[in-house]
Amino acid sequence: MITPTSLLFILSCLSGSYIEKKPLAGVSMSYKKTIFTGTLILTLSGFLSRILGFYNRIFLSNLIGAKELGVYQLIFPVYMLCFTLVCHGFETGISNLTSRFYATGEKKNIHRLIRLTCTLAFLLSLILLSILYESAGYLSTHLLHEASAAPALRIAALSLPFVAVKSCLHGYYIGLNRSSVPAASQLVEQCARVGSIYLLSISVYLFTADARIAAWGMVIGEIASTVYTVLAYAYTNLFGERPVRRRFSRHPANIRPNHSPEPSMPFSVMVREFFSFSIPLTINHFSLTIISSLENMLNPFMLVSYLGSQTRALECYGTLTGMALPFLFFPATIVNSLSVMLLPAISYSYKQKKMMQIRSTISKSLHYCIIIGIFSTFGFLIYGNTLGNIVFGSEEAGHYVYMFAILCPFMYTAQTISSILNGFGSTRQTLYHNLLGMGMRILFILTMIPSFGIQGYLYGLLAGYSVQILLDLFCIFKVTSFPFSVEKTLLLPAALALAGSWLSDRLYHHLLLTGGLHPFFMLVISGLFYCAFFLTLQLTVEHCSA
């Protein structure tokens, strides 16, 4: 069983042993601390958010059922297209420029950038909101092939202006290496979402218990999160000047701002600099989102040919995407957080030609994400079926967790390597590789799902991620090599995870035979044993090799 605290502790302990005991020449300790501190903050908030998200999904699955949960999941391909346009490129571009201005003490340019980008993102979001709201009926009927999804899609569209502003401010804080604000914003969003859905469920006699409740929860959560982020930004700039100045010494580049008068970048130059970085990333992510949306829409459509029923296909799709896959994405919180911190850090180091620093960062990042992936795979293989039954009361969800467990190392590694490659400025290559990987997945959906069902989708994911990883690694090695130990990163963690999962499984079945405890607590005890066993031996290996 995967527990958030244990995984966070694994990363923090490993990072401590890896960094402090074996520093590399030419690699700044503050640089490492910046990346890992930010990663850990985002990881902790991500875990707490996902815990709340799990509670929310459990509650929703009981409230609206698997079919309506499938309808709710079905609207996301369309929603994410609009979300990508107003969020992804803006957030990353702001983070990159803020980091640059921050290092040189150009505070005025930072705030000019924020005003510009927030205005542009807000106006763009209003346009997309209008388009999505008016076309929801047509898109639901002709694109999603589920007319009942239209009301939920219209409701979800209302969140776009809020997420646009919030994403811009998150980019600002990430560029400042102040990940605590985005982290807290995540928690606020989840708390507001869960609370609003619960309140709506109390008055469910006024509404139909369908996907609209989930959509309203998402909107209210985004509003609360945006309000918090705006207030935090206002407080930072009104009352938090001294803390901000002290943080200059913690910048990845380890550069203090000069005390000469701030240079004022011409407005046209700022616009050009911002869009030259953000537009390629936006196009990249938008293209990927289009393909991913096509993939998500094709899944239930092709499942109909395998299962013979539209309702059954939606139930199957809702169980997979709304119940099973969130388990697999749970440990990915660490990897997501690491990827967020990696891109601006590697981008800056690459421009400064600090290759030793880059090689060390790449090596350790891959080391951590692969170990987490191996640890997660064996945990889900042992406890997948049990988790589905205990948490969601669904044998089908548990079966999918078990089936897709092998994906963990591939998913986590692909995400980390893509972030590294983007840090080198190779956004075009990243786009091509991701498109090729997704193209393979779509091919498998079209050819394998009609014959093998959901298992055919698994084959496609494995093939797509494998191709993407190999191509990304090839491009990275063209820039720089980095140390990688098959024994320490693959073989030993796999052996430890295998032994730990087997022993914890024996413990779980022993507890079942003795009785006296609820199965959930038996699962927690055996899961903690697995975490403790793996952590202890992994730390021993790291210490001996230091």
C-alpha positions in Angstrom: 0.0 0.0 0.0 1.3 3.5 -0.9 1.1 6.0 1.9 1.8 9.7 1.2 3.9 10.3 4.3 6.2 7.3 3.6 6.8 8.3 0.0 7.6 11.8 1.0 9.9 10.5 3.7 11.7 8.2 1.2 12.4 11.1 -1.1 13.6 13.4 1.7 15.9 10.8 3.2 17.3 9.7 -0.1 17.9 13.2 -1.2 19.6 14.0 2.1 22.0 11.0 1.8 22.6 11.5 -1.9 23.3 15.2 -1.6 25.2 15.6 1.7 27.3 12.5 1.6 28.4 12.6 -2.0 28.6 16.1 -3.3 30.0 16.6 -6.7 32.7 19.1 -7.5 31.4 22.2 -9.2 27.8 21.6 -8.0 26.3 24.2 -5.7 24.7 22.9 -2.5 22.2 25.8 -2.5 21.2 24.8 -6.1 20.4 21.3 -4.9 18.6 22.5 -1.8 16.5 24.9 -3.9 15.3 22.1 -6.2 14.6 19.6 -3.5 13.1 22.0 -1.0 10.6 23.2 -3.7 10.0 19.7 -4.7 9.2 18.5 -1.2 6.9 21.4 -0.5 4.9 20.8 -3.7 5.0 17.1 -3.0 3.6 17.4 0.5 0.8 19.6 -0.7 0.2 17.4 -3.7 -0.2 14.3 -1.4 -2.6 16.1 0.9 -4.6 17.3 -2.2 -4.7 13.8 -3.6 -5.9 12.4 -0.3 -8.7 14.9 -0.4 -9.2 14.1 -4.0 -9.5 10.4 -3.2 -12.2 11.1 -0.6 -14.0 13.2 -3.2 -13.9 10.5 -5.8 -15.1 7.9 -3.3 -17.9 10.2 -2.3 -18.8 11.0 -5.9 -18.7 7.4 -7.0 -21.3 6.6 -4.3 -23.3 9.7 -5.0 -23.6 9.8 -8.8 -22.5 6.3 -9.8 -20.0 5.0 -12.2 -21.9 6.1 -15.4 -22.2 9.7 -14.3 -18.6 9.6 -13.1 -17.7 8.5 -16.6 -19.7 11.4 -18.1 -17.8 13.8 -15.8 -14.5 12.3 -16.9 -15.7 12.6 -20.6 -15.9 16.4 -20.5 -12.2 16.8 -19.6 -10.7 16.2 -23.0 -12.6 19.3 -24.3 -12.1 21.3 -21.2 -8.4 20.6 -21.1 -7.9 22.1 -24.6 -9.1 25.4 -23.4 -7.2 25.0 -20.1 -4.0 24.4 -22.0 -4.4 27.6 -24.0 -4.8 29.9 -21.0 -2.6 28.2 -18.5 0.3 26.0 -19.5 2.4 28.4 -21.7 1.6 31.4 -19.5 2.7 29.7 -16.3 5.9 28.3 -17.7 6.8 31.5 -19.6 6.2 33.6 -16.5 8.3 31.2 -14.3 11.2 31.4 -16.8 11.2 35.2 -17.1 10.6 35.8 -13.4 13.6 33.6 -12.6 15.7 35.7 -14.9 14.5 39.1 -13.6 14.8 37.9 -10.1 18.5 36.9 -10.4 19.4 40.4 -11.8 17.2 42.4 -9.3 14.8 43.6 -12.0 11.8 43.7 -9.6 9.8 46.3 -11.6 10.0 44.1 -14.7 8.6 41.2 -12.8 5.5 43.1 -11.8 5.1 44.6 -15.3 5.2 41.0 -16.6 2.6 39.8 -14.2 0.2 42.7 -15.1 0.7 42.0 -18.8 0.2 38.2 -18.6 -2.7 38.3 -16.2 -4.6 40.7 -18.5 -3.9 38.6 -21.6 -4.7 35.3 -20.0 -8.0 36.7 -18.5 -9.1 38.1 -21.8 -8.3 34.9 -23.6 -10.1 32.9 -21.0 -13.3 35.0 -21.5 -13.2 34.3 -25.2 -12.8 30.6 -24.7 -15.5 30.6 -22.0 -18.0 32.1 -24.5 -17.1 29.6 -27.2 -17.2 26.6 -25.0 -20.4 27.6 -23.3 -22.3 28.2 -26.5 -21.0 25.1 -28.3 -21.3 22.7 -25.4 -24.4 21.1 -26.8 -22.9 20.5 -30.2 -19.6 19.2 -28.8 -21.3 16.8 -26.4 -23.6 15.4 -29.1 -21.2 15.2 -32.1 -17.8 15.0 -30.5 -18.3 13.2 -27.2 -21.3 11.2 -28.4 -22.9 11.8 -25.1 -25.6 14.6 -25.1 -26.0 14.5 -21.3 -22.4 15.8 -20.9 -23.5 19.3 -22.1 -24.7 20.8 -18.8 -21.5 19.7 -17.0 -19.3 21.1 -19.8 -21.0 24.5 -19.5 -20.5 24.6 -15.8 -16.9 23.6 -16.1 -16.3 26.4 -18.6 -17.1 28.9 -15.9 -13.8 28.1 -14.1 -11.5 29.2 -17.0 -11.1 32.9 -16.0 -10.1 31.9 -12.5 -7.6 29.2 -13.5 -6.1 31.7 -16.0 -5.3 34.3 -13.4 -4.2 31.7 -10.9 -1.8 30.0 -13.3 0.0 33.3 -14.0 0.5 33.9 -10.3 1.7 30.4 -9.8 4.3 30.9 -12.5 5.4 34.0 -10.6 5.9 32.2 -7.3 7.7 29.2 -9.0 10.1 31.6 -10.6 10.8 33.1 -7.2 11.3 29.6 -5.8 8.4 30.2 -3.4 6.5 27.0 -3.9 4.6 27.3 -0.7 1.9 29.6 -2.2 1.1 27.3 -5.1 1.2 24.4 -2.7 -1.3 26.0 -0.3 -3.4 27.0 -3.3 -3.7 23.3 -4.2 -5.0 22.5 -0.7 -7.5 25.4 -0.7 -8.8 24.2 -4.1 -9.4 20.6 -2.9 -10.9 21.6 0.4 -13.3 24.0 -1.3 -14.2 21.3 -4.0 -14.8 18.6 -1.4 -16.8 20.9 0.9 -19.0 22.3 -1.9 -19.8 18.8 -3.3 -20.7 17.7 0.2 -23.0 20.7 0.7 -24.6 20.1 -2.7 -25.2 16.5 -1.9 -27.1 17.5 1.2 -29.5 19.5 -1.0 -29.5 16.8 -3.7 -33.3 16.6 -3.6 -33.2 20.0 -5.4 -30.9 18.6 -8.1 -30.3 15.5 -10.0 -27.4 13.5 -8.7 -25.3 13.6 -11.8 -22.1 15.0 -13.3 -23.2 18.6 -12.7 -22.5 18.3 -9.0 -18.9 17.3 -9.7 -18.6 20.2 -12.2 -19.9 22.7 -9.7 -17.5 21.4 -7.1 -14.6 22.0 -9.6 -15.7 25.6 -10.3 -16.1 26.5 -6.6 -12.7 24.9 -5.9 -11.0 27.0 -8.6 -12.7 30.2 -7.4 -11.5 29.7 -3.8 -8.0 28.8 -4.9 -7.8 31.9 -7.1 -9.0 34.2 -4.4 -6.4 32.8 -2.0 -3.6 33.2 -4.6 -4.5 36.8 -5.4 -4.6 37.6 -1.7 -1.2 36.0 -1.2 0.2 38.0 -4.1 -1.2 41.2 -2.7 0.3 40.4 0.7 3.7 39.5 -0.7 4.0 42.8 -2.5 2.5 45.0 0.2 4.0 43.4 3.4 6.5 40.8 2.3 9.3 42.9 0.8 11.9 41.9 3.3 11.3 38.1 3.0 11.5 38.4 -0.8 14.8 40.2 -0.7 16.3 37.6 1.6 15.4 34.9 -0.8 17.7 36.1 -3.5 20.6 34.2 -2.1 18.6 31.0 -2.5 18.1 31.4 -6.2 19.3 28.5 -8.3 21.9 30.6 -10.0 23.1 31.7 -6.6 23.3 35.3 -7.8 22.4 38.2 -5.6 20.7 41.2 -7.2 22.9 44.1 -8.0 22.2 47.4 -6.2 22.4 49.5 -9.3 19.2 51.2 -10.6 16.9 48.6 -12.0 17.1 48.3 -15.8 13.7 48.7 -17.4 13.1 46.3 -20.3 11.1 47.9 -23.2 7.6 46.7 -23.3 8.0 45.3 -26.9 11.1 43.3 -25.8 9.3 41.9 -22.8 6.4 40.8 -24.9 8.8 39.2 -27.5 10.8 37.5 -24.8 7.7 36.1 -23.1 6.0 34.8 -26.2 9.2 33.4 -27.8 9.4 31.0 -24.8 5.7 30.4 -24.0 4.2 30.0 -27.5 6.3 26.9 -28.4 5.4 25.3 -25.1 1.8 26.2 -25.5 1.7 24.8 -29.1 3.5 21.7 -27.8 1.1 21.1 -24.9 -1.9 22.1 -27.0 -1.0 19.6 -29.7 -0.5 16.9 -27.0 -3.8 17.8 -25.4 -5.6 17.4 -28.8 -4.1 14.0 -29.3 -4.7 13.1 -25.6 -8.3 14.3 -25.9 -8.8 12.2 -29.0 -7.4 9.3 -27.1 -9.8 9.8 -24.2 -12.8 10.2 -26.5 -11.9 7.1 -28.5 -11.5 4.9 -25.4 -15.2 4.7 -24.5 -16.2 4.7 -28.2 -14.0 1.6 -28.9 -15.1 -0.1 -25.7 -18.6 -0.1 -27.0 -17.5 -2.5 -29.8 -15.9 -4.7 -27.2 -18.6 -4.6 -24.5 -21.6 -4.1 -26.8 -23.2 -1.5 -24.6 -22.8 2.3 -24.4 -23.8 2.4 -20.7 -21.3 -0.4 -19.9 -18.6 1.3 -21.8 -19.1 4.5 -19.8 -19.1 2.6 -16.6 -15.9 0.9 -17.5 -14.3 4.1 -18.6 -15.4 5.9 -15.4 -14.0 3.1 -13.2 -10.7 3.2 -15.0 -10.2 7.0 -15.2 -12.1 8.0 -12.1 -11.1 5.2 -9.6 -8.1 3.1 -10.8 -5.8 5.5 -12.5 -5.8 8.1 -9.7 -4.2 5.4 -7.5 -1.4 5.1 -10.0 -1.1 8.9 -10.3 -0.9 9.3 -6.5 2.9 8.6 -6.2 3.4 10.7 -9.3 2.9 13.8 -7.1 6.6 13.6 -6.3 7.5 13.4 -10.0 5.1 16.2 -10.9 6.6 18.5 -8.3 10.2 17.6 -9.4 9.3 18.3 -13.0 7.9 21.7 -12.1 11.2 22.7 -10.3 13.5 21.1 -12.9 12.5 23.1 -16.0 13.5 26.6 -14.8 16.5 25.3 -12.9 18.0 23.3 -15.8 17.1 26.1 -18.3 19.1 28.6 -16.3 22.0 26.3 -15.7 22.1 25.3 -19.4 22.3 29.0 -20.4 25.1 29.5 -17.9 27.0 26.4 -19.3 27.1 24.7 -15.9 27.2 21.2 -17.3 28.5 19.5 -14.1 25.4 20.9 -12.3 23.1 19.7 -15.0 24.6 16.2 -15.1 24.2 15.8 -11.4 20.6 17.1 -11.5 19.6 14.7 -14.3 21.3 11.7 -12.7 19.6 12.2 -9.3 16.2 13.1 -10.8 16.1 9.9 -12.8 17.4 7.9 -9.9 14.6 9.1 -7.6 11.7 8.8 -10.1 12.7 5.3 -11.2 13.0 4.1 -7.6 9.5 5.6 -6.8 8.1 3.9 -9.9 9.5 0.5 -8.9 8.3 0.9 -5.4 4.8 1.8 -6.6 4.6 -1.0 -9.1 5.2 -3.8 -6.6 3.0 -2.1 -4.0 0.1 -1.9 -6.5 0.7 -5.5 -7.7 0.3 -6.8 -4.2 -2.5 -4.5 -3.0 -4.2 -3.4 -6.2 -7.2 -5.7 -5.9 -7.5 -5.1 -2.2 -7.4 -1.3 -2.6 -10.2 -1.3 -5.2 -12.5 -3.4 -2.9 -11.8 -1.5 0.3 -11.6 2.1 -1.0 -14.2 2.0 -3.8 -16.1 -1.2 -3.1 -15.3 -2.2 -6.7 -13.6 -5.4 -7.8 -13.3 -3.9 -11.3 -11.4 -0.9 -10.0 -9.0 -3.1 -8.1 -8.4 -5.3 -11.1 -7.5 -2.2 -13.2 -5.1 -1.0 -10.5 -3.4 -4.4 -10.6 -3.4 -4.5 -14.4 -1.9 -1.0 -14.9 0.7 -1.2 -12.0 3.5 -1.9 -14.5 3.0 1.5 -16.0 4.4 3.4 -13.0 8.1 3.5 -13.8 7.4 4.3 -17.5 4.9 7.2 -16.7 7.2 8.8 -14.0 10.4 8.5 -16.1 8.7 9.9 -19.2 7.5 13.0 -17.4 10.8 13.7 -15.8 12.8 13.3 -19.0 10.4 15.5 -21.0 10.9 18.3 -18.4 14.7 18.0 -18.6 14.5 18.2 -22.4 12.3 21.2 -22.2 14.8 22.8 -19.9 17.4 22.5 -22.7 15.0 24.5 -24.9 14.3 21.4 -27.1 10.5 21.9 -27.0 10.1 20.9 -30.7 11.8 17.5 -30.1 9.7 17.0 -27.0 6.6 17.7 -29.0 7.6 15.2 -31.8 8.4 12.5 -29.3 5.2 13.0 -27.3 3.1 13.0 -30.5 4.7 9.8 -31.7 4.1 8.1 -28.4 0.5 9.2 -28.3 0.0 8.2 -32.0 1.1 4.7 -31.0 -1.4 4.7 -28.2 -4.2 5.8 -30.5 -3.2 3.0 -32.9 -3.4 0.5 -30.2 -6.8 1.9 -29.1 -8.2 1.5 -32.6 -6.7 -2.0 -33.2 -6.4 -3.7 -29.8 -9.4 -2.5 -27.6 -12.0 -4.1 -29.9 -10.3 -7.4 -29.4 -8.7 -7.2 -25.9 -10.7 -4.4 -24.2 -9.0 -2.3 -21.6 -5.9 -4.5 -21.7 -5.3 -3.3 -25.3 -5.1 0.2 -23.9 -2.4 -0.9 -21.5 -0.4 -2.3 -24.4 -0.6 1.0 -26.1 0.5 3.0 -23.1 3.5 0.8 -22.6 4.5 1.1 -26.2 4.0 4.8 -26.3 5.9 5.6 -23.2 8.8 3.3 -24.1 9.3 5.0 -27.5 9.0 8.5 -25.9 11.6 7.7 -23.2 14.1 6.3 -25.7 13.8 9.2 -28.1 14.1 11.8 -25.2 17.1 10.0 -23.8 18.8 10.1 -27.2 18.3 13.8 -27.4 19.6 14.4 -23.9 22.7 12.4 -24.6 23.4 14.5 -27.6 23.7 17.5 -25.2 25.4 15.8 -22.2 26.0 12.4 -20.7 25.2 11.6 -17.1 26.0 8.8 -14.7 23.5 6.1 -14.4 23.8 2.9 -12.4 21.6 0.0 -13.5 22.5 -1.9 -10.3 21.7 0.9 -7.9 18.7 2.4 -9.7 17.0 -0.7 -11.2 18.2 -4.1 -9.9 18.6 -3.4 -6.2 15.4 -1.4 -5.7 13.5 -4.1 -7.7 14.9 -6.8 -5.4 14.1 -4.8 -2.3 10.6 -4.0 -3.5 9.9 -7.6 -4.4 11.1 -8.9 -1.0 9.2 -6.1 0.9 6.0 -6.6 -1.0 6.1 -10.4 -0.5 6.7 -10.1 3.3 4.0 -7.4 3.6 1.5 -9.6 1.7 2.3 -12.4 4.1 1.7 -10.0 7.0 -1.6 -8.9 5.6 -2.9 -12.4 5.2 -1.8 -13.3 8.7 -3.7 -10.3 10.1 -6.8 -11.5 8.1 -6.6 -14.9 9.7 -6.2 -13.6 13.2 -9.0 -11.1 12.8 -9.8 -8.4 15.3 -9.2 -5.4 13.0 -11.1 -3.8 10.1 -9.5 -4.8 6.7 -8.6 -1.2 6.1 -6.4 -1.0 9.2 -4.9 -4.4 8.3 -4.0 -2.9 4.9 -2.5 0.2 6.5 -0.4 -1.8 8.9 1.0 -4.1 6.1 1.5 -1.1 3.8 3.5 0.7 6.5 5.6 -2.4 7.0 6.3 -2.5 3.2 7.3 1.2 3.3 9.5 0.8 6.3 11.2 -2.3 4.9 12.0 -0.8 1.6 13.1 2.6 3.1 15.4 1.0 5.6 17.2 -1.2 3.2 17.3 1.4 0.4 18.9 3.9 2.8 21.4 1.2 3.9 22.3 0.7 0.3 22.7 4.4 -0.3 24.8 4.9 2.8 27.1 2.0 1.9 27.6 3.3 -1.7 28.3 6.9 -0.5 
